[in-house]
Amino acid sequence: MQPSRGGTLKKNAIGGYFELELPAANTPLYPQALGFQSGRAAFLALLRSGKPRRVWVPYYICSTMLDSMRQAEVEPAFYRIDDNLHLAQEIHLLEDDWFLYVNYFGVCGAYAQSLLSRFARQSVVIDASQALFSPPLDCLATIYSPRKFMGIPDGGLLVSSIPVDAPQCVDEGSFERALPLLKRMAFTPEAGHAEHQRAEATLFVQQPKGMSDLTRRMLSSVDFADVRERRNRNFSYLHDRLGRYNCLRMSPEDVNGPLCYPMLTLNTRLREVLIKERIFVATYWRDVLELVEDSCSEASLVNGLVPLPCDQRYSEVDMARVVEVCLDFFAGAANSRCLEQQSS
């Protein structure tokens, strides 16, 4: 059943002014998925349908997933991961427990698959918000957030093996959230940054609603095969040149349209150096520092992991610029250490 569209006329209009021109609609990436206004809304709908007693979640996770658990009145149980994003403790699921694992940055697909041999499949939820191109696993549910991968105003996808009620109404905020996308296209990233932050805030405490017609149409115009191939190629370019400096161990063959190139370094100044060069990199996730000690792997990941852009917008020339800034930084850091050793 399609969600109501509050006020849509029964007959399609013919004539009048033109709408935004988009490429022809393609087959959805996951036709079996339910569409929501965000990944966190999809998770909330899943929790309300499945009614687990508690969910095991990593400390290193976006706080919005914890917000969904609070809204559903589900108890979180936290577990540790190591510097390679793998489970770092034994977990024993009790009856009505779920286990959630994040396919971090889209580089943990094989490890996520291996967890299905350690836990009952119908208790496992894969948070693939950062792994759009990793197919759904044979488990309880897989959650996606395509707006992290392309310029759409909102949107989340849920593939579930248990019945989840489709939302009864669609999100109506897509038009306003689309304005920062247009502003970035017309001007610069800085010009629309404040509006982008405000748009993101409108998704924080939403009740589950269906994906809007605008988002659905924009998403259907994406050439997913091309997006995946470009991301893979850019990732490989960065890894070939920066991999020896990366403290995060990854298998390039496990990469499938990654979110970014996750560069883990012990020198936390790399982020600010990149931003000064207008290479904008995020921090995942500062709220984690309130839950863990400074010496923990999770704190190291928050402070030291720099997600280098490698998405479909960029060419090899752009990636070469990223590499140049990083190599100059590492060379300068090495020279500084040599000078310190000589003076001591």
C-alpha positions as CSV (number, residue, x, y, z in Angstrom):
1,M,0.0,0.0,0.0
2,Q,1.4,3.4,-1.0
3,P,1.6,6.1,1.7
4,S,-0.9,9.0,1.4
5,R,0.4,12.0,-0.4
6,G,-1.8,14.6,1.4
7,G,-3.5,16.7,-1.3
8,T,-2.2,15.1,-4.5
9,L,-4.7,15.6,-7.3
10,K,-6.3,12.4,-8.8
11,K,-5.3,13.3,-12.4
12,N,-1.8,14.1,-13.6
13,A,-1.5,17.6,-14.9
14,I,-0.7,18.2,-18.5
15,G,1.1,21.3,-19.8
16,G,2.3,24.3,-17.8
17,Y,5.9,25.2,-16.8
18,F,8.6,22.6,-16.7
19,E,9.8,20.8,-13.6
20,L,13.4,20.1,-12.8
21,E,14.8,17.9,-15.6
22,L,16.2,14.6,-14.4
23,P,17.5,11.5,-16.3
24,A,15.1,8.7,-17.0
25,A,14.0,6.7,-14.0
26,N,16.0,3.5,-13.4
27,T,15.2,0.3,-11.5
28,P,15.5,0.8,-7.7
29,L,18.8,-0.5,-6.2
30,Y,16.9,-2.7,-3.8
31,P,13.3,-3.2,-5.1
32,Q,12.3,-5.2,-2.0
33,A,13.2,-2.3,0.4
34,L,10.7,-0.1,2.2
35,G,11.5,3.6,1.7
36,F,11.7,5.9,4.7
37,Q,12.7,9.5,5.2
38,S,16.0,8.4,6.8
39,G,17.9,5.4,8.0
40,R,17.2,6.2,11.6
41,A,13.4,6.3,10.9
42,A,13.8,2.9,9.2
43,F,15.5,1.5,12.3
44,L,12.8,3.0,14.6
45,A,10.1,1.3,12.5
46,L,12.0,-2.0,12.7
47,L,12.3,-1.8,16.5
48,R,8.6,-1.1,16.9
49,S,7.7,-4.0,14.7
50,G,10.2,-6.5,16.1
51,K,10.0,-5.4,19.8
52,P,13.4,-6.7,21.0
53,R,14.2,-6.7,24.7
54,R,17.6,-5.1,24.0
55,V,20.0,-4.5,21.2
56,W,23.8,-5.0,21.3
57,V,25.4,-2.0,19.6
58,P,29.0,-0.8,19.2
59,Y,30.2,2.2,21.2
60,Y,31.4,3.5,17.9
61,I,28.1,4.4,16.3
62,C,26.0,7.4,15.3
63,S,24.0,8.8,18.2
64,T,20.9,8.9,16.0
65,M,20.6,5.1,16.1
66,L,20.6,5.4,19.9
67,D,17.9,8.0,19.7
68,S,15.8,5.6,17.7
69,M,16.2,3.0,20.5
70,R,15.2,5.5,23.1
71,Q,12.1,6.4,21.1
72,A,11.2,2.7,20.9
73,E,12.0,2.2,24.6
74,V,14.6,-0.5,23.8
75,E,17.6,-1.1,26.0
76,P,21.0,-0.7,24.5
77,A,23.9,-3.0,25.4
78,F,27.3,-1.7,24.3
79,Y,30.2,-3.7,22.9
80,R,33.8,-2.9,22.0
81,I,35.5,-2.9,18.6
82,D,39.2,-2.8,17.9
83,D,41.3,-0.5,15.7
84,N,40.3,-2.6,12.6
85,L,36.6,-2.2,13.3
86,H,36.1,-5.8,14.4
87,L,34.3,-7.1,17.4
88,A,36.7,-7.0,20.4
89,Q,34.7,-9.0,23.0
90,E,32.6,-12.1,23.5
91,I,28.9,-11.5,23.3
92,H,26.2,-14.0,24.3
93,L,22.7,-13.1,23.1
94,L,19.8,-13.9,25.4
95,E,16.3,-14.5,24.3
96,D,14.8,-11.4,22.5
97,D,18.3,-9.8,22.1
98,W,19.4,-8.4,18.8
99,F,22.9,-7.8,17.6
100,L,23.7,-4.8,15.4
101,Y,26.9,-4.4,13.5
102,V,27.9,-1.4,11.4
103,N,29.5,-2.0,8.0
104,Y,31.8,0.9,8.6
105,F,32.6,3.1,5.6
106,G,31.6,0.2,3.3
107,V,34.8,-1.7,3.9
108,C,33.6,-4.3,6.3
109,G,31.3,-6.4,4.1
110,A,33.2,-9.7,4.4
111,Y,33.5,-9.3,8.2
112,A,29.8,-8.5,8.5
113,Q,29.1,-11.7,6.6
114,S,31.3,-13.7,8.9
115,L,29.3,-12.6,11.9
116,L,26.3,-14.6,10.7
117,S,28.2,-17.7,11.7
118,R,28.7,-16.4,15.2
119,F,25.1,-15.2,15.9
120,A,21.7,-16.4,15.1
121,R,20.9,-14.8,11.7
122,Q,17.4,-13.8,12.8
123,S,19.0,-11.7,15.6
124,V,21.4,-9.8,13.4
125,V,20.8,-6.3,12.1
126,I,23.4,-4.8,9.7
127,D,23.6,-1.0,9.7
128,A,24.7,-0.4,6.1
129,S,24.2,3.4,6.3
130,Q,27.8,3.7,5.1
131,A,27.7,0.7,2.7
132,L,24.9,1.4,0.2
133,F,26.3,-1.0,-2.4
134,S,26.7,-4.0,0.0
135,P,23.7,-6.3,-0.8
136,P,21.3,-7.2,2.0
137,L,22.6,-10.2,4.0
138,D,20.5,-13.2,5.0
139,C,19.7,-11.8,8.5
140,L,17.0,-10.0,10.4
141,A,17.4,-6.7,8.6
142,T,19.7,-4.4,6.6
143,I,19.4,-0.6,6.9
144,Y,20.6,1.9,4.2
145,S,21.0,5.6,4.0
146,P,21.4,6.6,0.3
147,R,21.6,10.3,1.1
148,K,25.1,9.7,2.4
149,F,26.1,8.7,-1.1
150,M,24.4,11.1,-3.5
151,G,22.7,14.5,-3.6
152,I,19.2,13.7,-2.4
153,P,17.4,15.7,0.4
154,D,16.6,12.7,2.6
155,G,15.9,9.0,2.4
156,G,16.4,5.6,4.1
157,L,15.9,2.0,3.0
158,L,15.0,-1.1,5.0
159,V,15.2,-4.7,3.9
160,S,13.7,-6.9,6.6
161,S,12.9,-10.6,7.0
162,I,10.2,-9.7,9.5
163,P,7.0,-7.8,8.7
164,V,7.4,-4.1,9.1
165,D,4.4,-1.8,8.5
166,A,4.9,0.6,5.6
167,P,4.5,4.2,6.8
168,Q,1.1,5.7,6.3
169,C,2.2,9.1,5.1
170,V,5.2,10.5,3.3
171,D,7.7,13.1,4.5
172,E,6.8,16.6,3.4
173,G,10.1,18.3,4.1
174,S,12.0,17.3,1.1
175,F,11.5,20.5,-0.8
176,E,13.1,22.6,1.9
177,R,15.9,20.1,2.4
178,A,16.7,20.2,-1.4
179,L,17.6,23.9,-1.2
180,P,21.1,23.4,0.2
181,L,21.8,20.9,-2.7
182,L,20.9,23.6,-5.2
183,K,22.9,26.2,-3.4
184,R,26.0,24.0,-3.4
185,M,25.6,23.5,-7.1
186,A,25.1,27.2,-7.8
187,F,27.7,28.6,-5.5
188,T,30.2,26.8,-3.1
189,P,30.1,24.2,-0.3
190,E,30.5,27.0,2.2
191,A,27.6,28.9,0.9
192,G,25.0,26.2,1.7
193,H,26.7,24.7,4.8
194,A,24.5,26.4,7.4
195,E,21.3,25.5,5.5
196,H,22.6,21.9,5.1
197,Q,23.0,21.7,8.9
198,R,19.5,23.0,9.5
199,A,18.1,20.5,7.0
200,E,19.9,17.6,8.8
201,A,18.4,18.7,12.1
202,T,14.9,18.3,10.8
203,L,15.5,14.5,10.5
204,F,16.7,14.0,14.1
205,V,13.4,13.3,15.9
206,Q,11.1,12.3,13.2
207,Q,8.4,9.6,13.4
208,P,8.8,7.1,10.7
209,K,7.4,8.4,7.4
210,G,7.7,7.2,3.8
211,M,10.2,8.4,1.3
212,S,8.9,11.5,-0.5
213,D,8.0,11.5,-4.2
214,L,10.8,14.1,-4.8
215,T,13.5,12.0,-3.1
216,R,12.2,8.8,-4.8
217,R,12.3,10.4,-8.2
218,M,15.8,11.9,-7.7
219,L,17.1,8.5,-6.4
220,S,15.7,6.7,-9.4
221,S,17.7,8.9,-11.8
222,V,21.0,7.7,-10.4
223,D,23.3,5.5,-12.4
224,F,24.2,3.2,-9.5
225,A,26.7,1.1,-11.5
226,D,28.7,4.2,-12.5
227,V,28.6,5.5,-9.0
228,R,30.0,2.3,-7.6
229,E,32.7,2.0,-10.2
230,R,33.9,5.6,-9.7
231,R,34.0,5.1,-5.9
232,N,35.9,1.9,-6.2
233,R,38.4,3.4,-8.6
234,N,39.1,6.5,-6.5
235,F,39.4,4.3,-3.4
236,S,42.0,2.2,-5.1
237,Y,44.0,5.3,-6.2
238,L,44.1,6.6,-2.6
239,H,44.9,3.2,-1.1
240,D,47.8,2.5,-3.6
241,R,49.5,5.8,-2.6
242,L,48.5,6.2,1.1
243,G,47.9,2.7,2.3
244,R,51.4,2.4,3.9
245,Y,50.5,5.4,6.2
246,N,47.1,4.0,7.2
247,C,46.9,2.3,10.6
248,L,43.5,0.8,9.6
249,R,44.0,-2.6,8.0
250,M,41.7,-3.1,5.0
251,S,41.3,-5.6,2.2
252,P,40.8,-3.7,-1.1
253,E,39.0,-6.7,-2.5
254,D,36.3,-6.2,0.1
255,V,35.6,-2.7,-1.1
256,N,32.2,-2.2,-2.9
257,G,31.3,1.4,-3.6
258,P,32.7,2.7,-0.3
259,L,31.5,5.8,1.5
260,C,35.1,7.2,1.7
261,Y,38.7,6.2,2.2
262,P,39.0,5.8,6.0
263,M,42.5,7.1,6.8
264,L,43.4,6.2,10.4
265,T,46.4,8.1,11.6
266,L,47.9,8.8,15.0
267,N,48.6,12.4,14.1
268,T,45.3,14.2,14.6
269,R,46.4,17.3,12.8
270,L,45.8,15.8,9.3
271,R,42.1,16.8,9.5
272,E,42.7,20.5,10.0
273,V,45.4,20.6,7.3
274,L,43.0,19.1,4.8
275,I,40.2,21.4,5.7
276,K,42.5,24.5,5.3
277,E,43.1,23.2,1.7
278,R,39.3,23.1,1.2
279,I,39.3,19.3,1.3
280,F,36.3,18.8,3.6
281,V,36.4,15.8,5.9
282,A,33.9,14.8,8.6
283,T,34.4,13.5,12.2
284,Y,32.6,10.2,13.1
285,W,31.2,10.5,15.9
286,R,32.1,13.0,18.6
287,D,29.3,11.8,21.0
288,V,31.2,8.5,21.3
289,L,33.8,10.3,23.4
290,E,31.2,10.8,26.2
291,L,30.8,7.0,26.5
292,V,34.4,5.7,26.4
293,E,37.8,6.4,28.0
294,D,40.5,8.3,26.0
295,S,42.7,5.2,25.8
296,C,40.0,3.1,24.1
297,S,40.1,2.1,20.4
298,E,36.8,3.9,19.9
299,A,38.3,7.2,21.0
300,S,41.3,6.7,18.7
301,L,38.8,6.1,15.8
302,V,36.9,9.3,16.6
303,N,40.1,11.4,16.9
304,G,42.3,9.8,14.3
305,L,40.1,8.5,11.5
306,V,40.0,10.9,8.6
307,P,37.4,10.0,5.9
308,L,39.0,11.1,2.7
309,P,36.5,11.9,-0.1
310,C,36.5,9.3,-2.9
311,D,33.0,9.6,-4.3
312,Q,31.7,9.8,-7.8
313,R,32.1,13.6,-8.1
314,Y,35.8,13.4,-8.3
315,S,38.4,12.4,-11.0
316,E,41.9,11.1,-10.7
317,V,43.1,14.8,-10.8
318,D,41.1,15.5,-7.6
319,M,42.4,12.3,-5.9
320,A,46.0,13.4,-6.8
321,R,45.4,16.6,-5.0
322,V,44.2,14.8,-1.9
323,V,47.3,12.5,-2.1
324,E,49.6,15.5,-2.5
325,V,48.3,17.2,0.6
326,C,48.5,14.0,2.7
327,L,52.0,13.1,1.6
328,D,53.2,16.6,2.3
329,F,51.7,16.3,5.7
330,F,53.3,12.9,6.5
331,A,56.7,14.1,5.2
332,G,56.5,17.2,7.4
333,A,55.5,15.1,10.4
334,A,58.4,12.7,9.8
335,N,60.8,15.6,9.5
336,S,59.5,17.1,12.8
337,R,60.2,13.8,14.6
338,C,63.8,13.7,13.2
339,L,64.4,17.2,14.4
340,E,63.1,16.4,17.9
341,Q,65.3,13.3,18.1
342,Q,68.4,15.3,17.0
343,S,67.8,18.0,19.6
344,S,67.2,15.5,22.5
